[in-house]
Amino acid sequence: MRLTIKDILWLLAMGLFYTGIGIHGYKVPFLYIFVCFFGIPYSLYIYKKGLEASSFLMPVAVMSVLVFVSDPRASILLLLLLFMPSFVCGLYYHNQKNLPKNIIMLSIAYLSGWIGVLIIWNFVYKVGIISEFYSFTSLVENQYLKEMSRQYETILINLQDTGKASLYSLGEAPKTFAENYALYRLAIKQFFFLIQYLFPALIFIGGFFSSIVQVLVAKLILKALNWKSPKIKEITNVGFTPLTVGLLGLTWLLRGSMDDRLYPRLIMAMDNVLIIFSLFMFIVGVFFTIHVIKNAKAGAGFKAFIGILSFLSMIVSPFLFVVLGFFEGIFNFRKTERFL
């Protein structure tokens, strides 16, 4: 391993930066929401150096410093949530893999990092992060419901004080709120239930969008520096294998035939998996629609009309694009590389 002055300065700057992130990220974990930006310098270094010893020297040094000046947990968080995913991103750029593969593998790295944090905190430090998350969301839910109850009681008191027997004497907003009070309570309860129930899927989806941001921002920087990297148009070069589509369809059928009361944990796991893969199917369905519109032998006006119609369908009927993603996965109309 032979380092130039430039390499040494780069490593020192990153070391100081990531030491600061580790110290402050442990005290304020909210900072790790921006990990997709914080990890870019390390990804760029891996892009240049690959698997050289210097690629591992800086992370080891930073984690060692954090163990002594902060807390071992700070180094674990930095390793699992920043260094490991950013290493994957940089390595895929170093090997000139296409952007969809980079995004998917980076998403898996983020998910693996979060799973590692949950397991280590639960079994080593006896801290149930999922339980604390459930407690926090339940607390927020109760606060919302209490505030709604207070507003509803205030409206009823005003009715009694004014002697009015109808809600129509109130303004439009209080009247609507009072008439739909039970529905609003039910909607809030359902919303927080879904947040808790789909917690694993939300972690993956958060990691997926973080991966998109990190890969694309790194791509823009590489382009600005005139460093070789995969072309941006390759981002749509992603597809499912028929085996994956078949397994997903079988999972859907099994899920529909199972009793929620008999297998609650299994049902929860299957629902989270289905949500994740449905998101991917939806994206592939959107890519397929764009491909059809782009290659249609029609005028620009008609293509624009179909494009607007498709965009509205994404909002009104997103399941349609999931179905299109299924067909694209089976027949591969776009002739893409299928690696999922």
N, C-alpha and C positions, 0 to 999 in steps of 0.2 A: 504494500500500500504506500503510494507516494503522493503526498498532498502538496499542492501549491499554496502560496500565500493567500490567493483568492479563495481556495477551498477552506483553508483554516479560518479565515475571516467569516466565510459563509456559515461554517459549523458553529463558530462562537456566537454569531448573531442569532442563529436559530436556537442554540442552547439557552441563551439568556431569555429569549422570547418564550420558549416553551417552559422554562422554569417558572417564569411569571404566570403563564397560563395554568400550570399545575398548581401553584400555590393559591391563586385567586379562584381557580375553578373548583378546588376542594371546598373553599369557604362559601362560594356562590356557584353551585352546580348549574344554575341557569345559563352561565357562560357557554356551556357545552352545546347549547342550541346553535351557536355560531361556529361549531367545529368544522363545518364544511369550508369555511374561509380560513380558519386558523391552520388547517392541515395542508394548505396549498404549498407553502414554502418547502415543507418536507417532501411532498409529492414531486415537486420540481427537482429537488436534489436526487431523489431516487431515479427520476427520469434520466438524469445525466450520468449517474454513477452505477445504477443497477444494483447488483448484489455484492459490491465491494465492501470491505470491512468497515470503511468510513461511514457507510450507510447505517450501520448498527452502532457505531461508536457514540454518536451524539445522543440517541435515545437512552442508551445504557447509562451514560454520564448524567443526563438530566434526571432519570429515575433514581439514581444513586443519591444525587443531591437532595431530591425531594424527600427521600426516606429519612435523611438526617436533619434537614432544616424544617420540614413540615410534618408529614404523616405518610406511612406506607400506602394508605388508601389514595392519597393524592397521586402517587406514581402509578397505581393500578388503574385509576380513572384515565390518566393521560395515555397509558399504554393501550388500553382496550378501546377507548373512544376516539383517540386521535392518531397515535402512531400506527396502530395496526391497520385501520382503514386507509390512511393516507399512504402507507407503504404499498397497499394493494393498488391504489389509484396510480401511483408513480410507476410501479412495476409494469402495469398493463400499458402505460404510455411508453415505457422504455422498450417493451417488446412489440410496440406498434400494433397492439390488438385494437379491433374496431370499438367505437364508442359504446354501443349497446352492451358488449361484453364487459367493458370497464364499469359501466353503471350497475349492471346486475351483480357483478362480483363485489363491487364496493358496497352495494346495499346489503349483501350477505355478510360482509365484514362488519358493517355497522350493527346488524342484527346480532351477530355472534358476540360483538363487544358488549352490547347491552345484556344479553343472556349471561355472559361471563360476570358482569357486574352484579346482576341479580343473584346468581348462585353464590358468588364469593361473599357478598354482603349478608346473605341469608345464613349460610353455613359456617362462615369464619367469624363474622362480626355480629351474628345474631340480630341482624336488622332486616326486617321484612319490608323491602321497598314497595312491593305490590300491595301489602296490607296498609302501609302508610298512604299509598296513593288512593286506595279505596276509602280510607278514613278522611283524607283531604277532600275528595270529590263529594263524599257524603256530607261533610261539613258545609261545603259550598252550596250543595243542594238544599240543605236545611235552612241556610240563610236566605236563599231565594224564596223558598216556600213561606218562611216567616214574614218576609217583606210583602209577599203577595197577600198573605192572610191579613196583615196590618192594613194594607190598602183596601181590601175588600170590606173589612170591618168599618173602616172610616166611611166608605160609601154608604153602608147600611145605616150608620149612625146619622149621617146627613139626611138620609131619607126619613128617618124617624123624627128628627128635629124639625124638618120642614113640613112634616105631615103629608108628604106626597106618597101615593101608593104605587107609583109607577116609576121605572127607571128612565122613562123618556123625558122626565123633567131635568135630568142631568145632561151634561155635555156629551158629545158623541163618544169620546175616548172612555170616560168612566162608565158610560152605559154599556159599551162593547165589552169592557173588562169584566163588569159584574155579570153580564149575561153568559160569558164564556169562561168564567172563573174555574169551573171544574175541569174544562178542557185544557186550560193553561197549566194547571197543576199536573195533570196527567202527562202533558207534553214535556214538562220539565223533568218529571220522574223518568220518563222513557229516555230522554236525552242523556241523563247521567247514568242510567242503567247501561246504555249502549257504550258509553265511554269506558265503563268498567269492564263490560263483557268483551269488548273488542280491543282491550289494552295491548295484547300481543300484535295484532294487526296494525294498530296505530303506531307502534314502535317501528315496525318494518316500513310502513308507508312514510313515516317521518324520515327514516334512513334512506328510503328510495329517493325522495325529493332532495334530501341533502346531497345524495350521490350525483343527481343530475346537476345541481348547482356547482358542486366541486369539480366535476369532470368538465363542464362547459367553461367555467371560469379559468381552469387550468389550460384548457384548449385555447382560449382567447389570449392568455399570456404567452403560450408557446408560439402562437401565430404572430404576436407582436414582436417576439424575440427572433422570429424567423427560424425557429427550431422545428425539425421535422416531426409531424404528428398525424394521426389519422384524420381524414377529411370529415368535416362537419355533416356533410350530406349522408354519411354512413350511419347516422343516428337512427334512421328508420330501418336499417338492415337487421331486423330482429324478427324471429318467428318461433312458433311452438312446433315441436315434433308431434306426429299423430299419437304417439304413445302418451305424451303428456295430456293431450286433449282427451284421450280415452280414459285415463286415470281420473282426470278432473270430472268428466261426465259420470263415471262410476261413483265417485265420491258424492256428487250431487244426488244421485239416485239413492245411495245408502243413507244419506242424511235425511232425505224425505221420508224414508220408511222407518226411522228409528224413533223411539219414545224418549222425549227429553227428560222425563223423570227417572228413567232407568240408567242412563249413561250421561249424566250432566257434564262431567269433565271432558269426556270424549266428544260430546256434541259441541262443547265450547271450542275445543281444538279444531274440529272439522269446520265450524263456522268461520273461524279466523283464517284457516287455510283457504277456504273458498272465497273469502273477501279479498285476500291478497292476489290469488290467481285471477279472480274476476277483474281486478284492476288491470292486470297485465293483458287479459283478453280484451278489455275495453280499449286499451291503448293500441293494441294490434288492429282492432276493428276500425279505429280512427285512421291508422296508417293505411289500411286497406281502402277505406272510403276516399282518402286523399289520392291514392294511386288510381282508383277508378275514374275520379273526376279529372285528374291530370291527363290520363291517357284516352279519355273519351273523344270520339270524333264528332265534336260539336262546337258550336260557336262560343265565344267568350261570355256572351250574355247568358246563355243557357247554363254554362259551367258555374257562373257566379250565382245564378238562381239555385242550382242544386247544392252549391256550397253553403248558401244561407239556410236552405232547408235542412241540410245535414247538421249544421251548427245548432239550429233550433231543436232538432231531434236529440242531440247530445244532452240538452237540458231537460226536455220533456220525457224522453224515453231512452235513457242510457243503456238499458238492458239490450236494446236492439244492437248496439255496437259490441256488446259482449257476445251475442250470437254470431255477428259477423266475424269476430275474432276467432270463434270456434271453427267456422268454415274456412277461414284463412289458414288456421293451424292444420286442418286436415288436408287441404288441397294445395296450399302454398301458391296462390295465384300470382303473388309478387315475385316469386323465385328468389326468396331471401335465404340467408344462412340460418338454419334452424338449429339452435343450440339449447333451447329451454325444454 
